[in-house]
């Protein structure tokens, strides 16, 4: 169906290696990398070991000590060079993302713009930023200062849904703050992370500052989290994985930043602009085949507008062009893997057992071109109730339950009735409703009459079981530094 089965990225060569220090390390055993659109293997990634983690950590620790002595402007110049290399290889990086992750080429190009934005923000915002602070001392002849210092070696674990952008989201602030990074990408999508690391190398990032170790999650991830050289752990992934990582890191008593699952509510009040709400609800549900932690996972519509909203939403969702992700006109590609597709199919089946009605989709799209690969059609469930599994548990696929509500209090109660607290959406024409909802929603992010993606200068973070810490902006940068208080006494003049 696609041409990506024979895709051989020039950035990585025929046999990609892991980046450890200055070396691209290959292994006798490789893990197959699959094209989600066809289900066929097109590449292999190295199968790393604990010994590879040790080597990467040693290289990182050595490089970090030298990097920390360089000024913020010097570090920023290096990151600016990375942006230049991303520009140079933007199309190839986008096609690597398509080949291993399955999102459309237009979405992948948008992801590459995100890669650039994360590095650019790190370089430009922090180049001449205030570093530390001076505090009024108690006595004359003294200076009281709080310095900012890098943490050291950062262990980073990234997911498969944005395999290039989330790598940059962690590398940018970590590097500008003076740290080194050892990163483990998802086993499903390792090539994008390796490509970003190669661009860092081409840009002149000093050897050892960026290390990529590929391989099985529980082995490599656990080795990174528990390694004695690790100064901080940053993870984007599932809530289950975050809980395990937090437990594993606890004996080391090091900072842990977790960006985890979400179950975003999309609230449509009676006075909402329905044209705007329907269009944004469709986009926020089906981008990247629904595989985004900030996706519209459950839509709540005021009962007076419910039937009209469902009809218009179904009509708009029917028009989504599902197809070959390398096709410029495709709007939605496949699920990333067979396991993920099967999980979504089981969720839909369970929803039907509990009384929901499939009014669109519900399984594999029809047609010969969808017989191979991990396809799931845009799916809409009407007649859903707030207590159904599909409304309470993260789907992470192109399935939307639409639930009616009767009044403001019920809408907020429904929205907050989840263990997650990452992203929420409010559509209303009333300023009072918008501001009340902003205060009452128990989520780290609230979008009013708009959807994402989030801005790099903002702060992307979750409440409850959606995580600890956060990413982006000044608040995200602060996760990558520690503070040192200095009391200095000197001979004051008369």
Backbone torsions as a table, in degrees:
resi	resn	phi	psi	omega
1	UNK	NA	-35.5	-178.8
2	UNK	-122.6	168.8	177.5
3	UNK	-93.3	0.5	-172.3
4	UNK	-77.1	-9.6	178.9
5	UNK	-63.4	-27.1	-180.0
6	UNK	-105.7	13.8	-177.5
7	UNK	-67.5	124.8	179.3
8	UNK	-126.2	98.0	-175.1
9	UNK	-66.5	125.8	-179.2
10	UNK	-64.1	-30.4	-179.6
11	UNK	-59.3	-32.7	-171.6
12	UNK	-109.0	-16.0	-177.0
13	UNK	79.2	179.6	-176.9
14	UNK	-70.3	-30.0	-178.6
15	UNK	-127.4	91.4	-178.1
16	UNK	-60.2	143.8	174.5
17	UNK	-115.2	167.2	171.9
18	UNK	-81.7	147.4	177.0
19	UNK	-95.9	113.5	178.0
20	UNK	-127.7	111.4	-173.7
21	UNK	64.4	-123.1	178.3
22	UNK	-95.8	-2.7	-167.7
23	UNK	-108.0	142.8	171.1
24	UNK	-95.6	110.1	-169.4
25	UNK	-101.8	122.5	176.1
26	UNK	-100.9	159.6	-178.0
27	UNK	-127.8	153.1	178.3
28	UNK	-61.6	-32.1	-179.8
29	UNK	-104.6	134.5	177.5
30	UNK	-124.4	157.6	177.3
31	UNK	-105.0	130.9	-178.1
32	UNK	-66.5	141.4	173.9
33	UNK	-110.9	126.7	-169.3
34	UNK	-107.9	146.6	172.1
35	UNK	-86.1	112.4	-176.2
36	UNK	-62.1	-25.2	-177.8
37	UNK	-73.8	-22.3	-178.5
38	UNK	-123.0	-19.2	-175.5
39	UNK	79.3	8.4	-176.2
40	UNK	-104.1	147.9	-179.6
41	UNK	-77.5	134.9	177.6
42	UNK	-126.2	-6.2	-179.6
43	UNK	-159.8	171.1	174.9
44	UNK	-132.9	143.1	179.5
45	UNK	-113.8	147.3	-179.0
46	UNK	-58.9	146.0	176.3
47	UNK	-101.7	97.0	-175.2
48	UNK	-72.4	166.5	-179.0
49	UNK	-129.3	174.7	176.1
50	UNK	-62.0	-34.1	178.5
51	UNK	-63.5	-35.9	176.3
52	UNK	-66.2	-38.3	175.8
53	UNK	-61.4	-44.5	178.5
54	UNK	-58.4	-44.6	-179.1
55	UNK	-65.1	-41.8	179.6
56	UNK	-65.2	-40.4	179.3
57	UNK	-64.7	-40.3	178.3
58	UNK	-64.7	-43.7	178.3
59	UNK	-63.5	-40.3	-179.4
60	UNK	-65.9	-45.0	-178.7
61	UNK	-61.9	-40.3	-179.9
62	UNK	-66.5	-45.2	-178.5
63	UNK	-68.8	-35.7	-175.8
64	UNK	-63.5	-37.3	-178.9
65	UNK	-60.7	-39.1	178.4
66	UNK	-74.5	-40.6	-178.8
67	UNK	-63.1	-37.7	-178.3
68	UNK	-63.9	-23.9	-179.5
69	UNK	-81.8	-8.3	178.6
70	UNK	-86.3	149.3	-176.9
71	UNK	-75.0	164.7	176.2
72	UNK	-59.3	-45.6	177.5
73	UNK	-59.7	-37.0	177.7
74	UNK	-66.4	-43.0	177.6
75	UNK	-63.6	-40.3	-178.0
76	UNK	-62.7	-36.1	178.7
77	UNK	-63.3	-37.2	178.1
78	UNK	-66.5	-43.3	-179.9
79	UNK	-67.8	-33.2	176.1
80	UNK	-62.8	-34.6	176.8
81	UNK	-67.0	-33.2	176.0
82	UNK	-62.1	-42.5	178.4
83	UNK	-58.1	-40.0	178.2
84	UNK	-62.4	-40.7	178.2
85	UNK	-68.9	-35.4	176.9
86	UNK	-63.5	-41.6	175.6
87	UNK	-58.0	-42.6	-176.2
88	UNK	-66.0	-36.9	-175.6
89	UNK	-112.4	22.5	-172.7
90	UNK	-57.7	-45.6	-176.2
91	UNK	-68.3	-39.7	178.6
92	UNK	-66.0	-40.8	177.9
93	UNK	-62.4	-41.1	177.8
94	UNK	-61.3	-39.2	-178.2
95	UNK	-73.2	-28.7	172.6
96	UNK	-64.8	-43.4	178.0
97	UNK	-59.7	-46.6	179.0
98	UNK	-59.9	-46.0	-173.7
99	UNK	-62.0	-39.3	-174.8
100	UNK	-101.5	-20.0	-176.3
101	UNK	-108.1	-31.0	174.0
102	UNK	97.1	-4.3	177.7
103	UNK	-70.1	161.2	-177.6
104	UNK	-67.8	159.3	-177.9
105	UNK	-63.5	-34.6	178.5
106	UNK	-68.2	-39.7	175.8
107	UNK	-65.6	-38.7	-179.7
108	UNK	-65.6	-38.4	176.1
109	UNK	-63.7	-36.9	175.0
110	UNK	-63.6	-37.5	177.3
111	UNK	-63.9	-40.5	178.9
112	UNK	-64.2	-36.4	173.6
113	UNK	-60.1	-36.1	175.5
114	UNK	-65.2	-39.7	176.5
115	UNK	-56.6	-48.5	178.1
116	UNK	-60.2	-44.2	-174.9
117	UNK	-63.3	-39.2	-179.2
118	UNK	-65.7	-43.2	177.6
119	UNK	-69.0	-41.3	-178.4
120	UNK	-64.6	-42.7	179.4
121	UNK	-63.8	-42.5	178.9
122	UNK	-59.5	-42.2	-177.3
123	UNK	-73.0	-46.8	-171.9
124	UNK	-79.2	-42.1	-175.8
125	UNK	-71.9	-33.8	-172.7
126	UNK	-101.9	3.5	-175.2
127	UNK	-63.6	-47.4	-179.0
128	UNK	-123.0	32.9	-176.7
129	UNK	-72.7	156.6	171.1
130	UNK	-61.2	138.1	-179.3
131	UNK	-120.9	108.9	-178.6
132	UNK	78.6	-166.6	-177.4
133	UNK	-156.1	153.7	171.4
134	UNK	-104.1	134.9	-178.6
135	UNK	-118.9	142.0	-179.8
136	UNK	-59.4	122.7	180.0
137	UNK	-76.4	166.0	-179.6
138	UNK	-74.9	-35.8	-173.9
139	UNK	-124.5	154.8	174.9
140	UNK	-66.9	158.4	179.7
141	UNK	76.5	19.8	178.8
142	UNK	-135.2	151.6	171.9
143	UNK	-124.7	133.5	177.6
144	UNK	-117.5	113.9	-176.1
145	UNK	-126.5	146.4	172.0
146	UNK	-115.6	112.9	-177.4
147	UNK	-92.1	150.8	169.7
148	UNK	-97.0	133.2	179.4
149	UNK	-131.2	147.5	173.7
150	UNK	-66.8	158.8	179.1
151	UNK	-80.3	-37.4	-178.3
152	UNK	133.4	-114.6	-179.8
153	UNK	-104.1	123.4	-179.1
154	UNK	-98.3	127.5	171.7
155	UNK	-94.2	119.5	-176.3
156	UNK	-118.9	137.8	178.4
157	UNK	-127.7	124.5	-173.6
158	UNK	-121.4	155.4	-175.1
159	UNK	-95.0	-175.0	-175.4
160	UNK	-96.0	-12.2	-171.6
161	UNK	-77.8	-31.6	171.9
162	UNK	-130.8	76.4	-166.7
163	UNK	-72.1	-16.1	176.2
164	UNK	-103.5	-46.2	-173.3
165	UNK	-64.8	-40.9	-176.7
166	UNK	-73.1	-26.3	171.1
167	UNK	-60.6	-48.4	179.2
168	UNK	-65.7	-34.0	179.9
169	UNK	-60.2	-29.6	179.6
170	UNK	-94.1	-38.7	-178.1
171	UNK	-66.0	-43.4	-174.5
172	UNK	-55.3	-61.8	-178.4
173	UNK	-67.3	-33.6	179.7
174	UNK	-63.0	-43.9	-177.1
175	UNK	-72.0	-43.6	-178.7
176	UNK	-64.6	-27.3	178.9
177	UNK	-77.9	-9.9	177.4
178	UNK	103.2	13.7	-179.5
179	UNK	-96.1	168.5	166.2
180	UNK	-110.9	161.3	-174.5
181	UNK	-133.2	135.3	165.4
182	UNK	-116.4	119.2	-170.0
183	UNK	-119.8	136.7	172.5
184	UNK	-112.7	114.0	176.4
185	UNK	-82.9	168.5	174.3
186	UNK	-57.8	142.0	175.9
187	UNK	-61.9	-27.1	-177.4
188	UNK	-73.0	-34.7	-174.2
189	UNK	-133.4	64.1	-176.1
190	UNK	-81.4	-20.8	-169.4
191	UNK	-69.6	-35.7	-179.3
192	UNK	-61.8	-43.1	179.2
193	UNK	-64.3	-40.8	178.2
194	UNK	-63.8	-37.3	178.7
195	UNK	-66.6	-41.9	177.4
196	UNK	-62.5	-40.6	177.9
197	UNK	-63.1	-39.1	177.7
198	UNK	-63.5	-38.9	177.7
199	UNK	-65.6	-37.2	175.5
200	UNK	-62.1	-41.8	179.1
201	UNK	-64.4	-45.0	178.6
202	UNK	-61.7	-30.8	-178.5
203	UNK	-79.5	-8.9	179.2
204	UNK	95.1	16.1	172.7
205	UNK	-61.3	127.9	-175.8
206	UNK	-55.5	140.3	179.9
207	UNK	-55.0	137.4	177.0
208	UNK	96.8	-17.6	-179.9
209	UNK	-75.7	-32.2	178.5
210	UNK	-121.2	116.8	179.5
211	UNK	-127.7	136.3	179.0
212	UNK	-122.3	120.9	176.0
213	UNK	-116.2	117.7	-179.6
214	UNK	-98.2	158.4	178.5
215	UNK	143.9	-172.0	-175.0
216	UNK	-62.8	136.2	-172.5
217	UNK	-59.9	-49.6	-175.0
218	UNK	-67.4	-33.2	179.7
219	UNK	-75.6	-58.2	-175.7
220	UNK	-70.2	-43.2	179.9
221	UNK	-61.0	-45.9	-179.9
222	UNK	-64.7	-38.8	179.0
223	UNK	-63.5	-37.8	178.0
224	UNK	-68.0	-47.1	-174.7
225	UNK	-64.8	-36.9	-175.4
226	UNK	-97.5	3.3	-175.7
227	UNK	-68.0	138.7	-178.3
228	UNK	-64.9	-20.8	178.3
229	UNK	-84.6	-11.0	-176.6
230	UNK	-71.8	126.6	179.8
231	UNK	-100.8	-21.1	179.8
232	UNK	-159.1	150.7	175.5
233	UNK	-120.6	129.7	173.9
234	UNK	-125.6	130.0	-171.5
235	UNK	-135.2	135.8	163.9
236	UNK	-119.0	122.3	-176.8
237	UNK	178.5	-158.7	-177.2
238	UNK	-77.5	159.8	176.8
239	UNK	-63.8	-37.4	177.4
240	UNK	-59.1	-49.3	-179.6
241	UNK	-63.2	-40.4	179.7
242	UNK	-62.0	-39.8	178.8
243	UNK	-63.2	-43.0	-179.9
244	UNK	-65.7	-41.4	-179.0
245	UNK	-67.7	-40.9	178.4
246	UNK	-60.9	-40.1	177.9
247	UNK	-65.1	-44.1	-178.1
248	UNK	-66.2	-33.0	-178.0
249	UNK	-81.7	-16.9	-173.4
250	UNK	-55.2	-43.7	-179.3
251	UNK	-61.1	-26.5	-178.9
252	UNK	-81.2	-17.5	-177.7
253	UNK	50.0	59.8	177.8
254	UNK	-121.0	159.0	177.7
255	UNK	-62.4	140.5	177.0
256	UNK	-131.5	126.0	176.9
257	UNK	-113.6	124.9	-174.3
258	UNK	-124.5	120.3	171.0
259	UNK	-112.2	107.3	-165.3
260	UNK	-115.9	-151.4	-172.3
261	UNK	-70.8	170.1	178.5
262	UNK	-146.8	160.0	175.8
263	UNK	-144.5	66.3	-168.7
264	UNK	-64.4	126.2	171.5
265	UNK	-84.7	144.9	178.7
266	UNK	-121.7	102.3	-173.0
267	UNK	-94.8	124.2	178.5
268	UNK	-117.1	105.8	-178.8
269	UNK	-83.2	166.9	-173.2
270	UNK	-60.5	-29.4	-176.4
271	UNK	-95.4	12.3	-178.7
272	UNK	-70.7	153.1	169.9
273	UNK	-73.9	106.7	-171.4
274	UNK	-69.2	-33.9	176.0
275	UNK	-58.9	-47.8	-179.9
276	UNK	-64.8	-45.4	-176.1
277	UNK	-64.5	-43.2	-179.4
278	UNK	-64.2	-48.4	-177.7
279	UNK	-61.4	-45.0	-179.2
280	UNK	-71.2	-33.4	176.9
281	UNK	-64.1	-39.2	177.4
282	UNK	-65.4	-49.3	-179.4
283	UNK	-60.3	-45.4	-175.3
284	UNK	-72.4	-16.5	175.6
285	UNK	-89.9	-40.7	-166.3
286	UNK	-104.8	-2.4	177.2
287	UNK	-64.0	144.0	-178.3
288	UNK	52.1	37.3	179.2
289	UNK	56.1	32.7	178.4
290	UNK	75.6	11.5	-174.1
291	UNK	-99.8	60.6	-179.2
292	UNK	-139.3	134.1	-177.1
293	UNK	-66.6	-19.4	178.8
294	UNK	-96.9	6.1	-176.8
295	UNK	-60.3	153.5	170.6
296	UNK	-67.4	94.1	-175.1
297	UNK	-88.0	-19.9	-178.8
298	UNK	-157.4	127.6	-177.9
299	UNK	-109.1	129.1	177.2
300	UNK	-112.1	124.8	-175.8
301	UNK	-124.9	135.8	177.2
302	UNK	-55.5	137.6	-172.5
303	UNK	-55.9	-32.0	-179.1
304	UNK	-68.2	-18.7	-179.4
305	UNK	-115.7	1.6	-170.4
306	UNK	-60.5	-53.9	-175.3
307	UNK	-61.4	-43.0	179.6
308	UNK	-64.6	-42.8	-179.7
309	UNK	-62.1	-47.6	-178.5
310	UNK	-58.9	-45.6	-178.8
311	UNK	-61.8	-43.8	-177.9
312	UNK	-72.7	-35.8	177.8
313	UNK	-64.2	-45.6	-179.8
314	UNK	-61.3	-43.2	179.2
315	UNK	-60.0	-43.4	-179.9
316	UNK	-69.4	-40.7	-179.1
317	UNK	-67.2	-32.3	177.1
318	UNK	-61.6	-26.9	-175.7
319	UNK	-84.3	-5.7	-179.8
320	UNK	-63.7	128.8	180.0
321	UNK	-86.1	101.1	177.1
322	UNK	-90.2	129.4	-178.4
323	UNK	-179.9	-173.4	179.6
324	UNK	-43.2	115.9	-175.9
325	UNK	-65.3	-14.7	175.0
326	UNK	-82.5	-9.4	179.2
327	UNK	-75.9	129.2	-178.1
328	UNK	-62.1	-23.3	-176.9
329	UNK	-94.0	-6.9	-178.3
330	UNK	-68.5	140.8	179.1
331	UNK	-110.1	-16.8	177.8
332	UNK	-151.0	134.3	178.2
333	UNK	-101.7	-159.7	-177.6
334	UNK	-85.5	171.5	166.1
335	UNK	-67.4	160.3	-171.7
336	UNK	-72.5	-27.4	-174.9
337	UNK	-155.1	165.5	177.4
338	UNK	-63.8	-39.7	-179.3
339	UNK	-62.9	-41.5	179.2
340	UNK	-67.6	-40.0	178.0
341	UNK	-63.5	-45.1	-179.5
342	UNK	-63.3	-35.8	178.2
343	UNK	-62.1	-44.3	179.8
344	UNK	-65.4	-41.7	178.8
345	UNK	-60.0	-39.6	179.0
346	UNK	-67.1	-37.6	177.7
347	UNK	-62.7	-43.3	178.7
348	UNK	-64.2	-43.2	178.1
349	UNK	-59.3	-43.5	179.6
350	UNK	-65.3	-38.4	178.3
351	UNK	-62.0	-40.4	177.6
352	UNK	-64.9	-40.0	177.4
353	UNK	-61.2	-32.9	-178.4
354	UNK	-86.3	-1.6	172.9
355	UNK	114.2	-1.1	177.8
356	UNK	-75.4	152.9	-179.8
357	UNK	-110.6	126.0	175.4
358	UNK	-79.0	111.6	179.7
359	UNK	-103.3	-4.6	173.9
360	UNK	-158.2	137.2	174.3
361	UNK	70.8	-135.4	179.5
362	UNK	109.9	-5.0	-179.1
363	UNK	-172.9	-153.2	-179.1
364	UNK	-69.1	137.7	175.6
365	UNK	-60.6	152.5	180.0
366	UNK	-82.2	151.0	177.8
367	UNK	121.6	147.4	-177.6
368	UNK	-58.7	-33.7	-174.7
369	UNK	-68.4	-14.9	-179.3
370	UNK	-103.3	9.1	-178.3
371	UNK	-70.4	-33.6	177.1
372	UNK	-103.0	154.4	-179.9
373	UNK	93.2	-174.6	-168.2
374	UNK	-115.4	59.8	-172.2
375	UNK	-87.2	143.2	171.5
376	UNK	-143.4	128.3	-174.3
377	UNK	-73.3	152.7	170.6
378	UNK	-54.1	127.9	-170.9
379	UNK	-127.5	135.7	179.1
380	UNK	-125.2	132.0	179.0
381	UNK	-114.4	118.8	173.0
382	UNK	-101.6	169.9	179.4
383	UNK	68.4	16.9	179.2
384	UNK	-79.7	151.2	175.4
385	UNK	-118.6	160.5	-170.8
386	UNK	-66.8	-21.0	-177.8
387	UNK	-89.0	-2.6	-179.7
388	UNK	-68.8	150.1	179.5
389	UNK	-57.3	-40.2	-176.3
390	UNK	-65.5	-22.6	178.8
391	UNK	-89.6	-26.1	-175.2
392	UNK	-99.5	-26.0	-175.3
393	UNK	-107.7	144.2	-178.6
394	UNK	-64.1	127.9	179.8
395	UNK	-89.8	-47.9	-178.2
396	UNK	58.1	45.0	178.6
397	UNK	-161.8	176.6	-171.1
398	UNK	-80.8	57.4	-177.2
399	UNK	-130.4	126.8	-179.1
400	UNK	-126.0	117.6	167.7
401	UNK	-85.2	136.2	179.1
402	UNK	-116.5	123.6	-171.1
403	UNK	-122.3	133.5	176.1
404	UNK	-81.3	152.3	171.3
405	UNK	-133.2	160.4	-173.8
406	UNK	-100.4	-32.7	-177.6
407	UNK	-153.8	175.7	-176.6
408	UNK	-57.5	-47.1	-176.8
409	UNK	-59.9	-42.0	179.8
410	UNK	-67.5	-38.2	178.9
411	UNK	-61.0	-45.8	-179.7
412	UNK	-67.5	-39.9	178.3
413	UNK	-61.6	-45.8	177.3
414	UNK	-60.7	-46.9	-176.6
415	UNK	-60.7	-40.6	-176.7
416	UNK	-83.7	-3.4	-173.8
417	UNK	-83.9	55.0	-177.9
418	UNK	-150.1	157.5	177.2
419	UNK	-78.4	-10.8	-177.9
420	UNK	-92.8	158.7	178.9
421	UNK	-156.8	50.4	-177.5
422	UNK	-92.9	-71.5	-171.7
423	UNK	-125.9	147.1	175.4
424	UNK	-143.2	156.7	-178.2
425	UNK	-130.4	140.1	179.0
426	UNK	-131.0	126.2	175.6
427	UNK	-120.9	116.2	-177.1
428	UNK	-158.5	152.7	174.1
429	UNK	-97.8	6.8	-174.8
430	UNK	-112.1	121.9	-177.5
431	UNK	-64.0	-39.9	178.8
432	UNK	-59.4	-45.7	178.8
433	UNK	-61.2	-43.8	-179.4
434	UNK	-60.5	-46.0	-177.3
435	UNK	-72.0	-38.1	176.3
436	UNK	-61.5	-45.2	-178.8
437	UNK	-64.9	-39.7	177.7
438	UNK	-57.4	-39.1	179.4
439	UNK	-75.8	-34.7	-171.5
440	UNK	-88.3	-22.1	-177.9
441	UNK	-75.1	132.6	-176.2
442	UNK	-95.0	65.8	-176.4
443	UNK	-139.5	150.3	178.9
444	UNK	-71.6	-22.1	179.8
445	UNK	-132.4	137.2	173.7
446	UNK	-130.3	122.6	175.1
447	UNK	-104.1	128.3	179.8
448	UNK	-113.0	116.9	179.4
449	UNK	56.9	29.2	174.7
450	UNK	-160.1	169.8	175.1
451	UNK	-127.9	179.4	-178.8
452	UNK	-78.8	-162.1	11.7
453	UNK	-75.7	164.2	-177.7
454	UNK	-69.3	154.0	179.4
455	UNK	-84.2	144.6	-178.3
456	UNK	-65.1	-24.1	-179.5
457	UNK	-89.4	-1.5	177.4
458	UNK	-83.9	-151.5	177.5
459	UNK	-143.7	109.8	-176.5
460	UNK	-95.7	108.7	-175.9
461	UNK	-155.3	154.8	-177.9
462	UNK	-114.9	156.9	171.2
463	UNK	-101.9	171.6	175.6
464	UNK	52.4	-135.7	-174.9
465	UNK	-82.7	13.2	174.0
466	UNK	-87.6	-1.7	170.6
467	UNK	138.3	-179.6	177.1
468	UNK	-132.6	144.9	177.1
469	UNK	86.3	-118.6	-179.6
470	UNK	138.8	176.4	-174.9
471	UNK	-129.8	158.2	167.6
472	UNK	83.9	156.3	175.0
473	UNK	61.7	-167.3	-179.5
474	UNK	-65.8	-38.9	-179.7
475	UNK	-65.7	-38.0	176.6
476	UNK	-66.6	-40.3	178.1
477	UNK	-59.3	-38.6	-177.4
478	UNK	-61.1	-20.6	177.5
479	UNK	-67.3	-21.0	-173.5
480	UNK	-100.3	10.3	178.3
481	UNK	-128.4	163.1	170.7
482	UNK	-128.9	167.5	-173.7
483	UNK	-116.8	147.0	177.0
484	UNK	-129.5	123.8	179.8
485	UNK	-93.8	129.0	-176.5
486	UNK	-119.1	123.3	174.6
487	UNK	-105.6	115.9	-175.9
488	UNK	-119.4	124.2	176.1
489	UNK	-108.1	138.1	179.9
490	UNK	-140.7	164.5	-177.9
491	UNK	-77.8	107.7	-177.8
492	UNK	-75.1	146.7	177.6
493	UNK	-72.3	163.1	180.0
494	UNK	-76.8	NA	NA
